[in-house]
């Protein structure tokens, strides 16, 4: 490879990394209420699950989401880990909560929701802890957390008004992996949108379409 080609390639890689960093910075600040409205209960940090390694250990994204939760938390929060056994026999919430305890989270301030298999289920099945929360922080990787905030805004706007920011973006924290994760999340959002659209087609609407 000539020096000129190397410079062009390096410039393209740098441009992609900068694009991903700026995109993540903007995404981390989106879909929050202009002014938070507090509820009566605990400050809740909702930690969204991700499939574990096949041997049951916490994977890279699980560990990162748990670290985001810890660094985003106010004093004496309640951590709610949510995620079922999508891969293997141990629920994601159990694996991630165990890693959280190794990071120093107080065991009696950890709750585990162990049935959810989608982001919408993460929210819906965590309602027993969210319903009376003083504040809610959704801890996940940047784009996934924003998608969850959008779901909460659409389904429970009074709880969305209790959202507080999470520290899910730090410049160059992921280095060259940031663009990869950005593209992954864009694809995941498309898949989720298609799944939601398919679920919105009821048997009655199918019958009406067939009759037409």
C-alpha positions as CSV (number, residue, x, y, z in Angstrom):
1,X,0.0,0.0,0.0
2,X,1.4,3.4,-1.0
3,X,1.7,6.2,1.5
4,X,-1.1,8.2,-0.3
5,X,-3.5,5.2,-0.1
6,X,-2.6,4.7,3.5
7,X,-3.4,8.4,4.3
8,X,-6.7,8.2,2.4
9,X,-7.7,5.0,4.3
10,X,-6.6,6.5,7.6
11,X,-8.7,9.6,6.9
12,X,-11.7,7.5,6.1
13,X,-11.4,5.5,9.3
14,X,-11.0,8.7,11.3
15,X,-14.0,10.2,9.7
16,X,-16.2,7.2,10.5
17,X,-15.0,7.2,14.1
18,X,-15.7,11.0,14.4
19,X,-19.2,10.5,12.9
20,X,-20.0,7.7,15.3
21,X,-18.7,9.7,18.3
22,X,-20.8,12.8,17.4
23,X,-23.8,10.6,16.7
24,X,-23.5,8.9,20.1
25,X,-23.0,12.3,21.8
26,X,-26.3,13.6,20.3
27,X,-28.1,10.3,21.0
28,X,-27.1,10.3,24.6
29,X,-28.9,13.6,25.1
30,X,-32.1,12.9,23.3
31,X,-35.5,11.9,24.5
32,X,-35.3,13.3,28.0
33,X,-37.9,15.6,29.6
34,X,-37.1,19.3,29.7
35,X,-37.8,19.2,33.5
36,X,-38.0,16.1,35.6
37,X,-41.0,15.4,37.7
38,X,-40.2,13.3,40.8
39,X,-42.2,10.4,42.1
40,X,-42.6,9.3,45.7
41,X,-40.2,6.3,45.9
42,X,-36.6,5.3,45.2
43,X,-34.2,6.5,42.6
44,X,-34.3,3.6,40.2
45,X,-31.5,2.6,37.8
46,X,-33.0,0.2,35.2
47,X,-30.3,-1.9,33.7
48,X,-31.3,-3.5,30.4
49,X,-30.1,-7.0,29.7
50,X,-28.1,-8.5,26.9
51,X,-27.4,-12.2,26.2
52,X,-24.7,-13.8,28.3
53,X,-21.8,-15.8,27.0
54,X,-22.7,-19.4,26.4
55,X,-20.7,-20.5,29.5
56,X,-23.0,-18.2,31.6
57,X,-20.4,-15.5,32.3
58,X,-21.0,-11.8,31.8
59,X,-20.1,-10.7,28.3
60,X,-18.5,-7.4,27.2
61,X,-21.8,-5.5,26.6
62,X,-23.3,-6.8,29.8
63,X,-20.3,-5.6,31.8
64,X,-20.3,-2.2,30.0
65,X,-24.0,-1.7,30.7
66,X,-23.5,-2.6,34.4
67,X,-20.6,-0.1,34.6
68,X,-22.8,2.6,33.0
69,X,-25.4,1.9,35.7
70,X,-22.9,2.2,38.5
71,X,-21.4,5.5,37.2
72,X,-24.8,7.0,36.5
73,X,-26.4,6.3,39.9
74,X,-27.2,8.8,42.5
75,X,-26.7,8.1,46.2
76,X,-28.4,4.9,47.5
77,X,-30.3,3.9,44.3
78,X,-32.3,0.8,43.6
79,X,-30.8,-1.2,40.8
80,X,-33.3,-3.2,38.7
81,X,-31.6,-5.6,36.4
82,X,-34.0,-6.9,33.7
83,X,-33.5,-9.8,31.2
84,X,-34.5,-13.4,30.9
85,X,-32.7,-16.5,29.8
86,X,-32.4,-15.6,26.2
87,X,-29.2,-17.6,25.8
88,X,-28.5,-20.5,28.1
89,X,-30.3,-21.3,31.3
90,X,-29.3,-18.4,33.5
91,X,-31.3,-15.1,33.1
92,X,-29.4,-12.1,31.9
93,X,-30.5,-10.2,35.0
94,X,-28.9,-12.7,37.3
95,X,-25.6,-12.7,35.4
96,X,-25.4,-8.9,35.3
97,X,-26.5,-8.4,38.9
98,X,-23.7,-10.8,40.0
99,X,-21.2,-8.7,38.1
100,X,-22.7,-5.6,39.6
101,X,-22.1,-7.0,43.1
102,X,-18.4,-7.7,42.1
103,X,-18.2,-4.0,41.2
104,X,-19.4,-3.0,44.7
105,X,-23.2,-2.6,44.3
106,X,-25.1,-3.2,47.5
107,X,-26.8,-6.6,47.3
108,X,-29.9,-5.6,49.2
109,X,-30.4,-2.6,46.8
110,X,-30.5,-4.9,43.7
111,X,-33.7,-6.3,42.2
112,X,-33.9,-8.9,39.4
113,X,-36.5,-9.1,36.7
114,X,-35.9,-12.5,35.0
115,X,-38.5,-12.9,32.3
116,X,-38.1,-10.1,29.7
117,X,-36.8,-11.1,26.2
118,X,-37.3,-7.7,24.4
119,X,-36.7,-4.1,25.3
120,X,-40.5,-3.4,25.6
121,X,-40.7,-6.4,28.0
122,X,-37.8,-4.9,30.0
123,X,-39.9,-1.9,30.6
124,X,-43.3,-3.6,31.0
125,X,-42.1,-6.3,33.4
126,X,-40.1,-3.8,35.5
127,X,-43.2,-1.7,36.2
128,X,-43.5,-2.9,39.8
129,X,-40.3,-1.0,40.5
130,X,-40.8,1.9,38.1
131,X,-44.3,2.8,39.0
132,X,-43.5,4.7,42.2
133,X,-39.9,5.6,41.4
134,X,-38.7,9.0,42.4
135,X,-36.4,9.1,39.3
136,X,-35.6,6.6,36.6
137,X,-32.3,6.1,34.8
138,X,-32.2,3.7,32.0
139,X,-28.7,2.1,31.7
140,X,-27.6,0.5,28.5
141,X,-25.4,1.3,25.5
142,X,-26.2,4.7,24.0
143,X,-28.6,3.9,21.2
144,X,-30.4,1.1,23.0
145,X,-31.0,3.4,26.0
146,X,-32.5,6.0,23.7
147,X,-34.8,3.4,22.1
148,X,-36.0,2.4,25.5
149,X,-36.6,6.0,26.5
150,X,-38.8,6.4,23.4
151,X,-40.8,3.3,24.2
152,X,-41.3,4.6,27.8
153,X,-42.4,8.0,26.5
154,X,-45.0,6.4,24.2
155,X,-46.4,3.9,26.7
156,X,-46.0,5.6,30.1
157,X,-45.5,9.4,29.6
158,X,-45.9,10.1,33.3
159,X,-43.0,7.8,34.0
160,X,-41.0,9.2,31.1
161,X,-41.3,12.6,32.9
162,X,-39.2,11.1,35.7
163,X,-36.2,10.2,33.6
164,X,-32.8,11.4,34.7
165,X,-29.7,11.3,32.4
166,X,-27.3,8.4,32.4
167,X,-23.6,8.6,31.7
168,X,-23.8,6.2,28.7
169,X,-21.4,8.3,26.5
170,X,-17.8,9.1,27.2
171,X,-15.6,10.3,24.3
172,X,-13.5,7.6,22.7
173,X,-14.5,5.1,25.4
174,X,-15.1,2.4,22.8
175,X,-12.5,3.5,20.2
176,X,-12.9,1.9,16.8
177,X,-15.7,-0.3,18.2
178,X,-18.1,2.7,18.4
179,X,-19.0,2.7,14.7
180,X,-19.6,-1.1,14.8
181,X,-22.0,-0.7,17.8
182,X,-23.7,2.2,16.1
183,X,-24.5,0.2,13.0
184,X,-25.5,-2.8,15.1
185,X,-28.0,-0.6,17.0
186,X,-29.4,0.9,13.8
187,X,-30.1,-2.6,12.5
188,X,-31.5,-3.7,15.8
189,X,-33.9,-0.8,15.8
190,X,-35.1,-1.8,12.3
191,X,-35.7,-5.3,13.4
192,X,-37.6,-4.1,16.4
193,X,-39.7,-1.7,14.3
194,X,-40.6,-4.6,11.9
195,X,-41.5,-6.8,14.8
196,X,-43.7,-4.1,16.3
197,X,-45.4,-3.5,13.0
198,X,-46.1,-7.2,12.6
199,X,-47.6,-7.4,16.1
200,X,-49.8,-4.4,15.3
201,X,-51.5,-6.4,12.5
202,X,-54.3,-8.1,14.3
203,X,-56.3,-11.1,13.1
204,X,-59.3,-8.8,12.6
205,X,-57.3,-6.5,10.3
206,X,-56.0,-9.4,8.3
207,X,-59.5,-10.6,7.8
208,X,-60.6,-7.2,6.7
209,X,-57.8,-6.9,4.3
210,X,-58.6,-10.3,2.8
211,X,-62.2,-9.4,2.4
212,X,-61.3,-6.2,0.6
